[in-house]
């Protein structure tokens, strides 16, 4: 009986982690405008550059977990900060989740560098990428829903304060 696709992916990441990590980081950074890339790459302070820091941490954390045989669900803690920042910035889902496509391309490039094709590895990488995409989209939607709740609560507070200043707050609360 052959090895599982998950173990094939794990072995692939173990054998190629440094190259995968470097290429994926560069691919993710390439998704941003040129002036942003310099800032994201050169600023390591998590408070001055939360996105750049989170991207670097995500790349390292995801590769570490994959090397250890982690499941896509285990990767949530590494993916969440990047998706959260992008969701708050108001980027579209496709822009926010483009880092998964960059990961898939990185896997393909590195797996094909020897010139051979391994169907089980390719299928395993596709399964992993698909699972990460779905997980990332769920995270994105949770963040956008939370933002919407916060905005709605702020609108309610502002409306109440406006009604209070106009003397109509009591009328609104009593339903008169």
NORGI-V932286 format. One record per backbone hydrogen bond with DSSP energy under -0.5 kcal/mol. CO is the residue of the C=O (numbers start at 1). NH is the residue of the N-H. Records with the same first field share a line. If there is no record, write none. Layout:
# NORGI-V932286
CO = NH / NH
This chain:
# NORGI-V932286
4 = 8
5 = 9
6 = 10
7 = 11
8 = 12
9 = 13
10 = 14
11 = 15
12 = 16
13 = 17
16 = 20
17 = 21
18 = 22
19 = 23
20 = 24
21 = 25
22 = 26
23 = 27
24 = 28
25 = 29
26 = 30
28 = 31
29 = 32
33 = 36 / 37
34 = 38
35 = 39
36 = 40
37 = 41
38 = 42
39 = 43
42 = 44
44 = 46
45 = 49
49 = 53
50 = 54
51 = 55
52 = 56
53 = 57
54 = 58
55 = 59
56 = 60
57 = 61
58 = 62
59 = 63
60 = 64
61 = 65
62 = 66
63 = 67
64 = 68
65 = 70
66 = 69
71 = 74 / 75
72 = 75
73 = 76
74 = 77
75 = 78 / 79
76 = 80
77 = 81
79 = 83
80 = 84
81 = 85
82 = 86
83 = 87
84 = 88
85 = 89
86 = 90 / 91
87 = 90
92 = 96
93 = 97
95 = 98
96 = 99
97 = 100 / 101
98 = 102
99 = 103
100 = 104
101 = 105
102 = 106
103 = 107
104 = 108
105 = 109
106 = 110
107 = 111
108 = 112
110 = 113
112 = 115
117 = 119
118 = 122
119 = 123
120 = 124
121 = 125
122 = 126
123 = 127
124 = 128
125 = 129
126 = 130
127 = 131
128 = 132
129 = 133
130 = 134
131 = 135
132 = 136
133 = 137
134 = 138
135 = 139
136 = 140
137 = 141
138 = 142
139 = 143
140 = 144
141 = 145
142 = 146
143 = 147
144 = 148
145 = 149
146 = 150
147 = 151
148 = 152
149 = 153
150 = 154
151 = 155
152 = 156
153 = 157
154 = 158
155 = 159
156 = 160
157 = 161
158 = 162
159 = 163
160 = 164
161 = 165
162 = 166
163 = 167 / 168 / 169
164 = 167
168 = 172
169 = 173
170 = 174
171 = 175 / 176
